[in-house]
């Protein structure tokens, strides 16, 4: 059964995003390169990015009030950060300058829209508990805090500790994947992982996830194990197969993907997570939040690049009208 959505949000939820800022380079190729192989690219794009920036921009364009902490270095790439925040309607007060290089990444997207990427954290890795504590009042004043793993464990752990002590919801996307520490997982209210990350989670816990699984039954044992370790909600994103949501004692929710032609899947997960966070922070029902999230991801995959493709409410309304 479809879920009707009013994308005009009466309230503007306040979100706090912990890192990261990365200068993102992406190349479009016919197929992903093999080891030792050089390919000619059909297109090349350099834009401000990073999972933290994408989450912040995505949430802001959906009407949320967004604060956060993003680290940049003292190199030439750092100059891209402040104009990017200004374009997105975000405050430069979110930036923390540290010695060393700014984070940077490279991604490849093939003719089918599939991608692979690598990220050097640079300044993001130098965010620690001390820098987080300096923003404690801002964290405690938000409705929901988002973090990902382009920053270190100390920063994530301190951010979530402050948030949970203040009664603030926390959302973790452990990407690039590393197994969250027991303390971080215990302080995580909402965990969002993709298929690859869920398999890595399962391997770390000794719980196999069937290759290519797309039905709730393939993830139920893993989701139950994660829920027992702290989170209240586990969401698994499955690309063209949609998304699944698990809560203890409730049937799994299935959110189909929107039928759009994928041009570039880079950033789709960040767009999904931003939409989910804004919906949950605004008090919307979970099925509605999942549909908002899926529509955000669908908007992004129709375009090359991420920053300019992250949708606002008008773009969501247009997409939803086209598939109603």
C-alpha positions as CSV (number, residue, x, y, z in Angstrom):
1,X,0.0,0.0,0.0
2,X,1.4,3.4,-0.9
3,X,2.1,6.1,1.7
4,X,0.9,9.6,0.9
5,X,3.4,12.3,1.7
6,X,3.0,16.0,2.3
7,X,6.5,17.3,1.6
8,X,5.6,20.7,3.0
9,X,6.9,20.4,6.5
10,X,5.1,22.5,9.1
11,X,8.1,22.4,11.5
12,X,11.8,22.7,10.8
13,X,13.6,20.0,12.8
14,X,17.1,20.9,14.1
15,X,19.8,18.4,13.1
16,X,23.5,18.3,14.0
17,X,25.9,16.6,11.6
18,X,29.3,15.3,12.7
19,X,31.8,15.6,9.8
20,X,33.0,15.2,7.1
21,X,34.1,17.5,4.3
22,X,35.8,15.9,1.3
23,X,36.7,17.2,-2.1
24,X,35.1,14.6,-4.3
25,X,36.5,13.7,-7.7
26,X,34.4,11.3,-9.9
27,X,35.1,9.8,-13.2
28,X,32.5,8.2,-15.6
29,X,33.8,5.1,-17.3
30,X,32.2,2.4,-19.5
31,X,33.1,-0.2,-16.8
32,X,34.9,-0.2,-13.5
33,X,38.7,-0.6,-13.9
34,X,40.4,-3.9,-13.0
35,X,43.7,-4.0,-11.1
36,X,46.6,-2.7,-13.2
37,X,44.3,-1.3,-15.9
38,X,44.0,2.3,-17.2
39,X,40.7,3.4,-18.8
40,X,39.6,6.5,-20.6
41,X,36.9,8.4,-18.8
42,X,33.9,9.9,-20.5
43,X,33.5,12.7,-17.9
44,X,35.3,14.0,-14.8
45,X,33.8,16.0,-12.0
46,X,35.3,17.8,-9.0
47,X,32.8,19.0,-6.3
48,X,32.5,19.6,-2.6
49,X,31.4,16.4,-0.9
50,X,32.0,13.9,1.9
51,X,29.3,12.0,3.7
52,X,29.0,14.7,6.4
53,X,28.6,17.6,3.9
54,X,26.1,15.5,1.8
55,X,24.0,14.8,4.9
56,X,24.0,18.4,6.0
57,X,23.2,19.8,2.5
58,X,20.5,17.1,1.9
59,X,18.8,17.9,5.2
60,X,19.0,21.6,4.7
61,X,17.4,21.4,1.3
62,X,14.5,19.5,2.9
63,X,13.9,22.4,5.2
64,X,15.8,21.3,8.4
65,X,17.8,23.7,10.5
66,X,21.2,22.2,10.3
67,X,24.3,22.7,12.4
68,X,27.4,20.6,12.6
69,X,31.1,20.1,12.8
70,X,33.2,19.7,9.6
71,X,37.0,19.7,9.5
72,X,39.1,21.2,6.7
73,X,42.9,21.4,6.3
74,X,45.2,24.3,5.5
75,X,45.7,23.4,1.8
76,X,44.3,24.7,-1.4
77,X,41.3,22.3,-1.3
78,X,40.1,23.9,1.9
79,X,39.0,26.9,-0.1
80,X,36.1,25.0,-1.6
81,X,34.4,24.5,1.8
82,X,33.1,27.9,2.8
83,X,31.5,28.7,-0.6
84,X,29.9,25.3,-0.7
85,X,28.3,25.9,2.7
86,X,27.1,29.3,1.6
87,X,25.5,27.9,-1.5
88,X,23.6,25.4,0.6
89,X,22.4,27.9,3.2
90,X,24.7,26.5,5.9
91,X,26.9,28.4,8.3
92,X,30.6,28.6,8.0
93,X,30.7,28.3,11.8
94,X,30.4,24.5,11.1
95,X,34.0,24.5,9.8
96,X,37.0,23.6,12.0
97,X,40.4,24.3,10.4
98,X,43.3,21.9,11.4
99,X,46.8,21.6,10.1
100,X,47.4,19.2,7.2
101,X,45.5,18.1,4.1
102,X,41.7,18.4,3.5
103,X,39.8,15.2,3.0
104,X,39.6,14.0,-0.6
105,X,38.1,11.1,-2.5
106,X,37.9,9.6,-6.0
107,X,35.0,7.6,-7.4
108,X,34.3,5.7,-10.6
109,X,30.8,5.3,-12.1
110,X,30.2,2.8,-14.9
111,X,27.6,2.8,-17.7
112,X,25.0,1.1,-15.4
113,X,25.3,3.7,-12.7
114,X,27.2,1.4,-10.3
115,X,30.2,2.8,-8.5
116,X,33.3,2.2,-6.3
117,X,35.2,4.9,-4.4
118,X,38.1,5.5,-2.0
119,X,38.4,8.4,0.5
120,X,41.4,9.9,2.2
121,X,40.0,11.4,5.5
122,X,42.7,14.1,5.8
123,X,41.5,16.7,8.3
124,X,38.4,14.7,9.2
125,X,40.6,12.1,11.0
126,X,41.9,14.9,13.3
127,X,38.5,15.7,14.8
128,X,38.5,14.4,18.3
129,X,36.6,14.4,21.5
130,X,37.9,17.9,22.5
131,X,36.6,19.5,19.3
132,X,33.3,17.8,19.9
133,X,33.0,19.0,23.5
134,X,33.4,22.6,22.3
135,X,30.0,22.1,20.4
136,X,28.3,20.3,23.3
137,X,25.6,22.9,23.7
138,X,24.8,22.9,20.0
139,X,24.6,19.1,20.0
140,X,22.3,19.0,23.0
141,X,20.0,21.6,21.4
142,X,19.3,19.5,18.3
143,X,16.5,17.0,17.7
144,X,18.7,14.4,16.0
145,X,22.4,13.9,15.6
146,X,23.9,12.2,12.5
147,X,27.4,10.7,12.2
148,X,29.3,8.5,9.8
149,X,32.7,6.9,9.7
150,X,34.7,9.4,7.6
151,X,35.6,10.7,11.1
152,X,37.2,8.8,14.0
153,X,35.7,6.8,16.8
154,X,36.6,9.3,19.5
155,X,34.6,12.1,17.8
156,X,31.6,9.8,17.1
157,X,31.6,8.4,20.6
158,X,31.7,11.8,22.3
159,X,29.1,13.3,20.1
160,X,26.7,10.4,20.8
161,X,27.5,10.5,24.5
162,X,26.5,14.1,24.7
163,X,23.4,13.6,22.5
164,X,22.1,10.7,24.5
165,X,22.7,12.4,27.8
166,X,20.5,15.3,26.5
167,X,17.8,13.0,25.2
168,X,18.7,13.6,21.6
169,X,18.2,10.9,18.9
170,X,21.4,9.6,17.2
171,X,21.8,8.2,13.7
172,X,24.9,6.3,12.6
173,X,25.9,5.3,9.0
174,X,29.1,3.3,9.6
175,X,30.6,4.1,6.2
176,X,33.3,3.6,5.1
177,X,32.7,0.4,7.1
178,X,34.4,-0.5,10.3
179,X,32.7,-2.4,13.1
180,X,31.2,0.2,15.6
181,X,32.6,-0.2,19.1
182,X,30.1,-1.6,21.6
183,X,29.9,1.8,23.3
184,X,29.1,3.6,20.0
185,X,26.5,1.0,19.0
186,X,24.9,1.2,22.5
187,X,24.5,5.0,22.0
188,X,23.1,4.6,18.5
189,X,19.3,5.0,18.2
190,X,19.1,4.5,14.4
191,X,21.6,2.5,12.3
192,X,21.6,2.8,8.5
193,X,23.7,0.3,6.5
194,X,23.7,-0.7,2.8
195,X,24.0,-4.3,1.6
196,X,27.8,-4.4,1.6
197,X,27.9,-2.9,5.1
198,X,25.3,-5.3,6.4
199,X,27.3,-8.3,5.2
200,X,30.4,-6.9,6.9
201,X,28.4,-6.4,10.1
202,X,27.2,-9.9,9.8
203,X,30.7,-11.3,9.3
204,X,31.9,-9.4,12.4
205,X,29.1,-10.9,14.4
206,X,29.3,-14.4,12.9
207,X,25.9,-14.0,11.3
208,X,25.9,-14.8,7.5
209,X,23.8,-12.6,5.2
210,X,22.8,-14.4,2.0
211,X,24.5,-12.9,-1.1
212,X,22.0,-10.8,-3.0
213,X,19.4,-10.9,-0.2
214,X,16.5,-8.5,-0.8
215,X,13.8,-9.9,1.4
216,X,13.4,-9.2,5.2
217,X,14.1,-12.9,6.0
218,X,17.6,-12.5,4.7
219,X,18.4,-9.9,7.3
220,X,16.1,-10.7,10.3
221,X,18.7,-12.6,12.4
222,X,21.4,-9.9,11.8
223,X,18.9,-7.1,12.6
224,X,17.8,-8.8,15.8
225,X,21.4,-9.1,16.9
226,X,22.1,-5.4,16.2
227,X,18.9,-4.3,17.9
228,X,19.9,-6.2,21.0
229,X,23.1,-4.2,21.2
230,X,21.4,-0.8,21.5
231,X,19.7,0.6,18.4
232,X,15.9,1.0,18.2
233,X,15.8,1.0,14.4
234,X,17.9,-0.7,11.8
235,X,17.5,0.3,8.2
236,X,19.2,-1.7,5.3
237,X,19.3,0.1,2.0
238,X,19.4,-2.2,-1.1
239,X,19.8,0.1,-4.1
240,X,17.4,-0.8,-6.8
241,X,15.8,-3.4,-4.4
242,X,14.6,-0.6,-2.1
243,X,15.1,-0.6,1.7
244,X,14.1,-2.6,4.8
245,X,13.5,-1.4,8.3
246,X,13.6,-3.4,11.5
247,X,12.4,-2.7,15.0
248,X,12.2,-5.1,17.9
249,X,8.9,-6.8,18.3
250,X,7.5,-5.4,15.0
251,X,7.1,-6.7,11.5
252,X,9.8,-5.5,9.1
253,X,8.9,-2.7,6.8
254,X,9.6,-2.9,3.1
255,X,10.2,0.3,1.1
256,X,10.4,-0.3,-2.7
257,X,12.8,1.7,-4.8
258,X,11.4,4.3,-7.1
259,X,11.5,3.2,-10.8
260,X,14.0,5.7,-12.1
261,X,16.8,5.4,-14.6
262,X,20.1,5.5,-12.6
263,X,22.8,7.6,-14.1
264,X,25.1,7.8,-11.1
265,X,24.6,6.1,-7.8
266,X,27.2,8.1,-5.9
267,X,25.6,9.9,-3.0
268,X,22.3,8.0,-3.2
269,X,22.8,6.5,0.3
270,X,23.6,9.9,1.8
271,X,20.5,11.4,0.2
272,X,18.4,8.5,1.6
273,X,19.9,9.0,5.1
274,X,19.3,12.7,5.0
275,X,15.6,12.3,4.1
276,X,15.2,9.6,6.7
277,X,16.7,11.8,9.4
278,X,14.6,14.9,8.5
279,X,11.4,12.8,8.6
280,X,12.2,11.1,11.9
281,X,13.3,14.3,13.5
282,X,10.1,15.9,12.4
283,X,8.0,13.2,14.1
284,X,6.7,11.6,10.9
285,X,5.6,7.9,10.9
286,X,8.3,5.5,9.9
287,X,6.7,4.3,6.7
288,X,6.4,8.0,5.5
289,X,10.0,8.6,6.5
290,X,11.2,5.6,4.4
291,X,9.3,6.8,1.4
292,X,10.8,10.3,1.8
293,X,14.2,8.7,2.1
294,X,13.7,6.5,-1.0
295,X,12.5,9.5,-3.0
296,X,15.6,11.5,-2.0
297,X,17.9,8.7,-3.2
298,X,15.9,8.4,-6.5
299,X,16.3,12.1,-7.2
300,X,20.1,11.8,-6.8
301,X,20.7,8.8,-9.0
302,X,19.1,10.5,-12.0
303,X,22.0,13.0,-12.2
304,X,25.8,13.0,-12.3
305,X,27.4,14.3,-9.2
306,X,25.9,14.7,-5.8
307,X,26.0,18.3,-4.4
308,X,23.7,19.8,-7.0
309,X,21.5,16.7,-7.2
310,X,20.5,16.6,-3.6
311,X,16.8,17.4,-3.8
312,X,14.8,20.2,-2.2
313,X,11.1,19.8,-1.4
314,X,10.0,20.9,-4.9
315,X,12.1,18.2,-6.5
316,X,10.6,15.6,-4.1
317,X,7.1,16.8,-4.9
318,X,7.8,16.5,-8.6
319,X,9.2,13.0,-8.3
320,X,6.3,11.8,-6.1
321,X,3.7,13.3,-8.5
322,X,5.3,11.4,-11.3
323,X,5.1,8.1,-9.6
324,X,1.8,8.4,-7.7
